[in-house]
Amino acid sequence: MTDSYQILGGLAREAVKSLYGVEPAEGALQLQATRKEFEGDVTLVVFPLLKVSRKAPETTATEIGEFMKAADSRIESFNVVKGFLNIKMSAGYWGEVFSEIFAAKDWGQHPNNGRTVMVEFSSPNTNKPLHLGHIRNILLGWSVSQLLQAAGNNVVKVNLVNDRGIHICKSMLAWLKRGNGVTPESSGKKGDHLVGDFYVEFNNMLTEETAQIMAATGLDKDEAAKQAPCMKEAQAMLVKWEQGDPEVRALWAKMNGWVYEGFDKTYADLGVGFDKIYYESQTYLLGKSLVEEGLEKGVFYRRDDGSVWCDLTADGLDEKLLLRSDGTSVYMTQDLGTACKRHEEYNFDEIIYVVGNEQNYHFQVLKLILGKLGMPWADAIYHMSYGMVELPEGKMKSREGTVVDADDLIAKMYDTARETSLELGKLDDMDAAQQDELFMTIGLGALKYFIIKVDPRKTMLFDPKESIDFNGNTGPFIQYTYARIKSILRKAAEQKLAVACTGAEFIPKEIEIVKLLASFPDKVAEAAEAHSPALVANYAYELAKEFNQYYHDVSVLKADDDKVRSQRLALLAAIAQVLTKAMTILGIRLPEKM
């Protein structure tokens, strides 16, 4: 809709100058989409112009409307509702707009704006497999990256693997004590799942030892857990790791290697990847050097026990630990170092951290501390905070082994898509390999769409069966709509029917679809500004819904007039093109047949 706003904005400016002899003030020309209950395409709000017209709202709107209609034949009519001038563009104008859309190779793609945006997502720990919570993170990170790229940015997709720390040591210790040398090969398990089993096993060890200490000493649970031998051994292992102990480092490298192989398989199944992967083990020392720098500048202080802190009470927060008393670092330490390294490497204009809302405080602190350390780009940090994913059964806990693994969920989505598709019985012309690919395409499309269509900030309930419904606001509904359009276009090709802009006059329903297509670049820009792929997802659903209603009411292949038929086929081709672009932003494939 940008073009119509530019045209009408220019005309309104001319009208004010001609009618009232003044240049309209900055922001005085307010244009917006006409509300659905009124006739029109674009509305000019005239209240800000009353100071210069010195007339009633209705009179001012009528005078401006008459001037604009006389000046440009592309305005078909106007009406006035109080201080609102509703302007309707002609069918000919929408025909011109459609010609531009149909000719565009990539409608919705904005020209490069020169900005570099880094998006960090996934960021798993190497002590467990990826799970449903990670999936929301990964899908949001990938789609917001695609969205920002469509909006004209240069996007760098990065992953920070949390490959060191106490959690990793817990899995390592449990494997040493209770693993009996098991490997992914000997167990037949994916490496990330095997290591995750030992993270759960450590929790079992801790529970057993804590109970024994409580019974023997009368200590409460928290205090007893601190005294548990396995907890002390894990902490000692972390210290050894930071000291470079060769045995600890060798075990760490071996078990992390198992996990990376597992992660790579899951990422490939989800259809995502990264431009660069950072590892906490390689960046935490950068953070330590920043802590030393902060101590010298007086930004941080050292307590009697040797730990290092930043006092943020004057900023309305509390005191933040940066180095433990034993010299080991915390997440904040390595995030400081990693952020500085990334800015040095990419000189980004914005860095987006896709991290759950339980870390809101962490990113407040990160931004504040970088600012105190004199980093002028600290304000470029944006925390894309999202809500948790819950299942009908409730919340998940990794240490208790009650998570839904990403791999299991992907397999479940495949099975659900297979079951639903076979029930519909439209796969007779597909061989087994084609069916297999279709089930995965539908299953992943359902999963991705169901998660992405929700505002990222909201906690959501995920129901696999509901997500794969072929009706309603779902991925499979949009996929089926696209396949239906492609089927119509194949039939047109078989009949050697032309697909072209012919200048045939659009009926009102077609104009509504053209308006929706024309608004897609603006929707991309709006969604990118809001960091919300959900806006694109719901746009795609609206477009698919409009097509289905249109095709139900209007004849396309059997239209009597050749020019009308060719243009209607062109309209379908444009809808398919825009659906492809929108769903590509979401990381969703559209099948040619369903």
N, C-alpha and C positions, 0 to 999 in steps of 0.2 A: 504493500500500500504506500510505500515511500514516495513513488512518483506522483500519485494523485495528491499527496500532502504538499509536495513541492510545487506542483502546478497551482493548486488552490491557495497555498500560502502566498505565492507571487501575485495572484489575481487579487487576493484580499488586501495585500499591501497597496497595490495600485488603486483599489477602490477607496481605501481610507485616504490616501493622498489626494485623489481626485475629488472625492465628495466633501472632505473636511479640511483639506489644505495642510495636513501635517503628516509627517512620517510616523508610523505607529511605533510606540516605545518597545524596547527589548522585552520579549516575553508576552506582549499584548495580544499577538495573534495565536490563539490557542485552538488547535485542530485535534479532533479525536474521532474515533470510529463512531458512526451513528448507532444509537441504542436500537436493539432489535424491534422494540415496539413502535418505532417511528420509521417512516419511509426516508431513505437516503443512504449514502455511502460514507460521507464525511461530514462532520458537524463543526461549525465555527462557533465558539463561545464568544458572544459579543459584549458581555458585561465589562471586560477590561477596556473596551473602546468607547464606553458611554461618556467618559470625561472629554473626549475630543469631539464626539458627535453632538453632545448636549441635547440628546433626544431620548425618547423612551426605548427600551430594549427591542420591542417588536418593530418599531419604526426603523431603528438603526439596522436591524437584521434584514428587513425587507429592502432597504435602500442598497445595502451591500450585495444582497442576493441578486437584485435586478441588474446592478452594474456588472457583476461577474458573469451572469448568464448571457448578457448582451455581448460581453467581450470574448467569450470562448464557446464555440459550438459543441465542445465536448461535455458541457454541462447541460443535461437534459431538462432538469427542473429543480426547484427548491421549495422548501416549506419552512415556516417559522413557528417555533413553539417557545413562547416567552422570549428569553434571551438566547435562544439557540437557533442557528441557521443550519438546517439540514439540507445538504446538497447531494443530488443524485446525478451520477455520471451517465453518459449515454452508452447504449449498446455498442456503438462504433468505437468509443474509447476503450471499452473492455475487450473488444476485438483486437485493438492495437496492443494492449497489454498482453493478451494471450499469444499473439505472434512473437512477442519478445520472449515469453516463457518457453514456448515450443522450440524456438531457435537456440535457446541457451543450452550449452552442453552440460552445465553443472549448476542448475538453478538453486539458489540458496547458498552457494559458496561465495564468501566475501573476498575481495582482493586483499593481498598481503598488506598488513598495517605496520610491519617492521618490529612489532613487539615480540619479545621472547618470554614465554610462560613455561615454567617448570611445574610438572604435576607429579607428586610423590604418592604412590598408592601401593597396596598390598602390604608391604612392610611386615612380613611374618617373623615369628620367632622360630628358630630351628629346633624346637623341642616337641613339635607336634605337627600333624598334617593340617592343610588348609581346611576350614570348616565354613558353615553357612554364613557366619559373621564376616569372614574374609571375602566370601563371594560378593556380598553387598559392597564391600570396600572396593574390590577389584572391578566390578561392573560399573560402579559410579566413577572410579578413577579413569577407566578406559573411555567411558562415554563422555565425561567432561573434557577429556583430552581431545577426542574427536570433535566435540562441540566447539571448543576454543579454536581448533584448527579451521573448522568451517567458518568461523567468525573472522578469520584472517590472521590469526596469531601463528608464530613459529612455536611449536609445542615440543617440549622435551619430556618424555615419559620416563620416570625413574622409580626404582624400587630400593628401599633401604632394608637389607636383611639384618635382623637382630640376631647375630650369630654368636654372641658371647653374653656372659652374665650368669646370674645364679640359676635361672630356669634351665639353661642349657646344661649347667653342671649337675643339676638334679637328675636329668635323663641319663647323663654319662655315668653318674655314680650308681644308679639303679641297674644299668646294663652291666657294670663291672661286678656288682654284688649278686645279681639274680639272672643275668643274661645267658650264662653258660656258653658264651662265644657265638650266640645266634647272629645271623646276618640276613639281609634281604634275600639272598640267594638260597640259603639253607631253609628259610622259613616260607619262602614263596610270597612274601609280603612286600608291598611298596615300601621303600626306605623311610618315607616320612611317617607312614603308619606304624612301622616297627619302633621308631624312636618315640613316637607319641605314646605307645604302649608302656614304655619305660618311664615316661613322665607320670603316667597314672600309677605305675608301680612304686615310684618314689613316694607318692602321696599315701599309698598303702603302708609303706615302711614307716613313714612319719606318723601315721595314725596309730600304728602298733606301738611304736616307741613312746609316743606321747601318753598313751593310756597307761603304759607300764610306769612311767615317771610320776604321773598323777597318783597312781595307786600307792607308790612307794613314798612319796614326799608330801602329798596333799596340795601341791601347786595347782593353780588354775590351768586351763587348757593352753592359753597363749604362752604363759611362762614355761610350761612343761615342753611345748613345741620348740622353744628357743634352746632348751637344754638337750634336746634329742640328739644322739650321736650322729645320725644321718644328716641332720641339718648342719651340724658343726663340720662334718666331713665335706659337705657340698660347699660351704663357705671357704674352707681351707683349700679346696680344689680351685675355686675362683682366684684366690690369691696366687696359687701356683701358676695358673694360666697366665695371669698378668706378669708374673716373673719369668715367663717363657719356659717353664718346666717341659723338657722334651717328651716325656711320657704322656703328660696331660694334653699337650698340644697335638701329639700324634693321634690319640683317641678322639679328640675334638675334631680334627680334620677328617678322620674316617667316618664318624657318625654324621657330621654335617654333609659330607659327600653323599651319603645315603639320602639325606633329606632333599638336597638340591635336585637329584634325579627325580624324586617324587614330585617336587614342586613343578619342575619343567613339564612333566607329563600333564599335570592338572592345568597349567597355564595354556598348554597347546590345545587341550580339550575345550577350554573356554574361549579360545581364539584371541588371546591377548599376548602382548609382549612389551618389552621395555627397550628404551634407547640406551640406558645405562643402569647397571646395578651397583649400588654402594653396599659395603659391608661394614657393620659396626666395628668389627675387629681391626679394620684399616683406618677408621676415622676417630676412634675414641681418644687416641693420643693427641690429635689436633685439638680436641676439646680440653684436654688437660693443659696444653700449652696456653690456651685462652684463659683458663682459670689462673695460671701463674701471672699472665698479663693483667688480669683483673685485680689480683692481689696487689700488684705493684701500683696500679692506678687508684687503689683504695675503693674499688667497686665491690670487692668481696672482702671477707675477713676470715681469719682462721681461729677456731675455738681451741681451748686447752687440750682437747683430746686429739687435735690434729685435723679434724674435719673442716671443710671449707664451705662457707655459706654466703648467700646474698640476701641482704635485708631489704625486703620490698614493702615493709609496713607503711612507709610514707606514700606508697602507690596504692594503698588500700588492700594489699595482699599480706602474706606472712613472710617468714624467712624460708629460703629455699636452699636445700642441701645440694652441693655440686661435687664434692669429693668426700667419701666416707673417711672415718678415722684411720682405717687401714690403707688408705691411699687409692682404693678402687673407685672407679667412676660410676655415675648413675646415668639414666637415659638422657637427662638434660645436658650432661657434659658432652656426650657424643653428638647430640643434636646441634649444639652450638658449633662444634668443629665441622660437622657435615655441612651446615648451612653456609659457613664461610668458604669452605672448599668449593661448594657448588656455585656460589656467586663469583668466585675467582675464575672458575672454568667456563661459565656460561653468561655471566653478566645479565642475569634475568631481570625482567621488569616486574614480574610477579612470580611468587612461588606458592603453590597450592598444596597443602597437606591434607590428603583425604584420610581422616582419622575420626573414630567414633567420638560421640559427644562426652564420653567419660574423661576425655583428655582436654576439655575446654580450658581448664586451669593451666595445664602444661604449656599450651601455645600462647596463652596470655603472658606467662612467665618468659618463654623463649623470646618473644617479641620485645618485652621490656628489657631483658638482660642484654640482648644484642644492641639495643638502643643505648644502654648505659655504657657499653663497650665502645661506642662511637661508630657503629655501623650505620651509615646513612640510608641503607636499603632495608632496614628493619621493618619499615612500614609496608614493604612489598610482600610480607608474609600474610597469607590468607588461610585460615583453618576452615576447610570444608567439613564442618561438623555434621555427622549424620547419626540418626537414631539406630538403636539395635534392632536386629531381626529376631523375632520370636516365633516359635512353632505352636500349633494348637496344644502341644503337651507342656509348654512353658519354656523357661530360660535354659541355657546350656552352660555347662561348666567343664572346661578342658581337663582340669586336674582330677575330676571325678569320672571322666570318660563318658560324659553324657552329651557330648557335642554331636552334631550331624556333620559327618565328613563331607567335604566338597565332592569327592569322587563318588561316594555313595549317593549323594543327591543328584549328580549328573546322570548316574545309572538309573536312578528312580525316574527322572524326567524322561529319559529315553523310553523306559518301559511304559510310562503313562501315555506318552505320545503314540507309541505302538498300539497299545490297547484301544485308545480313542480312535485312531485312524482306521484300524481294522474294523471297528464297530460301524464306522461310516461307509466302509466297503467301496472305496473309489480308487483302489490300487491295482486293478487287474492288468493294466498295461505297463506295470513296473516290474523289473526283475528284482531278485533278492537284494543285490547291492544298492540299487536305486532306492528301494524301500528303506534299507538300513540308513542310508544317508539322509533320507527325508525324516525319519523318526528322530535322528539326532538334531537336525535343523529345527524341527518343530519343538522338540523338548527344550533345547537351549534357548530358542526364541521365546518360549513361554516363560522360562525362568528369568531371563534377562529383562523382558518387558515388565513382568509382574513386579520386579524389584525396582526398576528404574522409573516406572510411571508414578511412584509415590514420591512426594516432596522429600528430598534427602534428609531434612531435619527431623522428620517424624519417625517414631518407632513403628515398626510394621509387623504384621502377622503374615507369615508365608504359608500358603496352603497349596501344595503341588497340584492337586486335582482341580482346584478352582482356577489356577493359573493357565491350565491347558484347555479351557473351554473354548470352543470354536465360535462362540457368540459373546457379545459384550466387549468390554475394554480389555482385551487380551492380545498377546503377541500372535497366537494362531489365527485370531480373527483378521488381523491385518495381513498376515501371511496368506491366508486363504483369499482375501480380497485381491491381493497382488496376483496370485496364481489365476484367479478368475479373469482379471484384465488381460493377462498374457494369453490365456486361452482364446479370448475374443479376438485379440490381435493376430494370433496364429490362424484362426479361421478366416480373418480378413485377408491375410497373406495368401492362403490357399485359394481364395476366390479372386485373387489379384485386385483387391480393392485399394484405392489410394488412401494414404494417411497424410493429410495435409491441411494447412490453414487455407481456407478457400474464401474467407470473407463473408460466409453465410452468417446471417444475423443470429445471435445467441438468444435462446429463450431465457426467461428469468432464472430458472434452476441452474442453467449453465453459467450465467453471470455470477451466481453465488459461488459456484465451484471455482471460477476464474479468480474471484476476489480472494478465496481461501488460498489458492495457489500463489497468488501475487503477494500474500502476506507472509509467505514462508521465509524469505530473507530477513524480514523484521523479527519473526519469531526466533530465528537462529540468534540474532543479535541480542534480543531480550533474554533468551535462555543463557547465553554466554555471560551477559552482564550479571545475571542472578546466580551463575554457577549451578544451574538446575536443568539437567537433561530431561527431567520430568515434563517440562513445558513442551519439548519436542515430541516426547512419547504421546502426550495427550493431543497434540496437533495431528500426529499421524492417525490416531484413532478417529478424530473428527473428519479428516479427509476420507478415510476408508468408509466411514458411516455415510458421508455425503454421496460418495460414488454408489454405494449399494442402493440407496434410496433413488438416486437418479436412474440407475440401470433398471430398477424395478418399474419406474414410471415412463421411461422414454425408450423408444426403439432406436437401436444403433445400427446393427448389421442389416436390418430390414427397412431402414429409412427410405422413403420414396425418392427423395431428391439426392442426386449424387454428391453435390456440394455439401449438403447438410451431413450426409453420412461420412464423407471424408473428414469433415471438421470434428464430428463427434468422435471418430476414431482417434484423431489427433488429440482431443481432450483426454481420452482414456490413456493415450501414450504419455501425456504430460503428468497425469495423476500417478501412473506407474513410476515415472522418473523421480518425482518428488517423494513418493513413498520409499523408493530405494535410497535416496539421499538421507531422508529422515531416519530410516532404520539402520543405515550404515553408521550414522552418528551414534546410535545406541549399541552398535556392535552386533546387530541381528541380521542374519541372512534371510533373503526372501526366495522361496522355491518357485521355479517356473511352473511346476505342476504339483497339485495336491489331490 
